[in-house]
Amino acid sequence: MAQNRYVKDIAQALVEQSKDVGVVAEVVANVIDTCAALMEEKASLAALKEVSIPLNKRSDALRAGLKGKIHEYSLNAFLLLQQHGALGELESFRSNVIELAERLADHREVNVISAVELDEKEVAKLTKALKEKFGGTQRLHMKVDQSVLGGIKVKIGDWSFDGTLKTKIIRLKQALYV
């Protein structure tokens, strides 16, 4: 299905507005979480897209479900998607928002894997190091995976750092058996 012409425009306007008032990280988090929730609730999403229901009633339902739970800018973006018949393109919208937030607002979504849950000091230290390396804002997605044995693995877009004990052991084995 071809992308609705409004999806990228709405994503760009959302990121630019959010950047102007310093809420990019919050709005990107809203978009990621709301898109996931809507895509999971297929019956609710279908009702919000149902053209036999007047748009004002569908918009009222969307507004009632999201108001106070997400930033006003995010809510308005979802209402615009609905108005332009683009709620079926949530994955495209989510991807556009993430890409534009990185390109236009210097924001990054960061995936972190560690063997144990990081404490507040460790998260703060990691956040500071990432800010020094990349600048801008980051949103950390923390995952615990005991199979890494120790250390951390960090992935931001195409860039990654693997400081896990598991990887160090694998490299040591390779070096010894070459």
C-alpha positions in Angstrom: 0.0 0.0 0.0 1.4 3.4 -0.9 2.1 5.7 2.0 -0.6 8.3 2.6 0.9 11.6 1.5 0.0 13.2 4.8 1.9 10.7 7.0 5.4 12.1 6.5 4.1 15.7 6.6 2.4 15.1 9.9 5.5 13.4 11.3 7.7 16.3 10.2 5.4 18.9 11.7 5.2 17.0 15.0 9.0 16.7 15.2 9.6 20.3 14.3 7.0 21.6 16.8 8.4 19.4 19.5 11.9 20.5 18.9 10.9 24.2 19.2 9.6 23.6 22.7 12.1 20.9 23.8 9.7 17.9 24.1 11.1 15.7 21.3 12.0 12.8 23.6 8.6 12.8 25.2 6.7 13.0 21.9 8.8 10.3 20.3 8.1 8.0 23.3 4.4 8.9 22.9 4.3 7.9 19.3 6.2 4.7 19.8 4.0 3.6 22.7 0.7 4.8 21.2 1.3 3.2 17.8 2.2 -0.1 19.5 -1.0 0.0 21.7 -3.2 0.9 18.8 -1.7 -1.8 16.5 -2.2 -4.3 19.3 -5.9 -3.4 19.9 -7.1 -4.2 16.4 -10.8 -3.9 17.2 -10.4 -0.4 18.7 -8.2 0.7 15.8 -10.8 -0.6 13.3 -13.5 1.3 15.1 -11.4 4.5 15.0 -11.0 4.0 11.2 -14.6 3.0 10.5 -15.9 5.5 7.9 -19.5 4.6 8.6 -19.1 6.3 12.0 -19.0 10.1 11.7 -15.5 11.5 11.9 -16.4 13.8 14.9 -17.5 10.7 16.9 -14.3 8.8 16.0 -12.2 11.8 16.9 -14.0 12.3 20.2 -13.3 8.6 21.0 -9.6 8.9 20.1 -9.3 12.1 22.1 -11.0 10.6 25.1 -8.7 7.6 25.0 -5.5 9.6 24.7 -6.1 13.0 26.4 -4.0 13.5 29.5 -2.0 10.3 28.7 0.2 11.8 25.9 1.6 15.2 25.0 -0.9 17.6 23.3 1.3 17.6 20.2 1.2 13.8 19.9 -2.6 13.8 20.4 -3.0 16.4 17.7 -0.8 14.3 15.3 -3.0 11.2 15.9 -6.1 13.2 15.3 -4.7 14.5 12.0 -3.8 11.0 10.9 -7.4 10.0 11.7 -8.8 13.0 9.8 -6.7 12.1 6.7 -7.6 8.4 6.8 -4.0 7.4 7.7 -4.5 5.5 11.0 -3.8 2.3 9.0 -0.3 3.6 8.5 0.9 3.7 12.1 4.1 1.8 11.5 5.1 4.2 8.7 4.2 7.1 10.9 6.2 5.7 13.8 9.2 5.1 11.5 9.0 8.6 10.1 8.9 10.2 13.5 11.9 8.3 14.7 13.9 9.0 11.6 13.0 12.7 11.5 13.6 13.1 15.2 17.1 11.9 14.7 17.8 13.9 11.6 16.0 17.2 12.5 16.1 17.2 16.3 19.2 15.2 17.2 17.2 12.6 19.1 18.1 8.9 19.3 16.3 5.8 20.4 18.9 3.7 22.3 18.6 -0.1 22.9 20.7 -1.3 25.9 21.1 -4.9 26.9 22.8 -5.9 30.1 23.1 -9.0 32.2 21.5 -7.3 35.2 19.3 -4.3 35.7 21.4 -1.1 35.7 21.0 1.1 38.7 20.3 4.9 38.5 23.9 5.8 38.7 24.9 3.4 35.9 22.0 4.7 33.7 23.1 8.3 34.4 26.7 7.5 33.5 25.6 5.8 30.3 23.3 8.6 29.4 26.1 11.2 30.0 28.6 9.2 27.8 26.0 8.9 25.0 25.3 12.6 25.2 29.0 13.4 25.0 29.4 11.0 22.0 26.3 11.8 20.0 24.8 15.1 21.5 21.1 15.7 21.5 18.6 13.7 23.4 18.3 10.0 24.0 15.6 7.6 25.1 17.0 4.4 26.6 15.2 1.1 26.1 16.7 -1.2 28.8 16.6 -5.0 28.5 18.0 -7.6 30.8 19.5 -10.7 29.2 21.5 -12.9 31.5 23.0 -14.7 28.5 25.4 -11.8 27.9 27.0 -12.8 31.3 28.2 -9.2 32.1 28.8 -5.8 30.6 26.5 -4.0 28.2 25.5 -3.9 24.6 24.3 -0.6 23.1 22.7 0.0 19.7 21.7 3.3 18.2 20.6 3.1 14.6 23.5 1.6 12.6 26.0 2.2 15.4 26.6 -0.4 18.1 29.0 -1.1 21.0 29.3 -4.6 22.4 31.1 -4.7 25.7 29.5 -7.9 26.9 31.5 -10.6 28.6 30.0 -13.2 26.2 31.4 -11.4 23.2 34.8 -11.0 24.8 34.9 -14.8 25.5 33.9 -15.5 21.9 36.7 -13.3 20.6 39.2 -14.8 23.0 38.3 -18.3 21.8 38.7 -17.2 18.2 42.1 -15.7 18.9 43.3 -18.9 20.6 42.1 -21.3 17.9 43.2 -19.4 14.8 
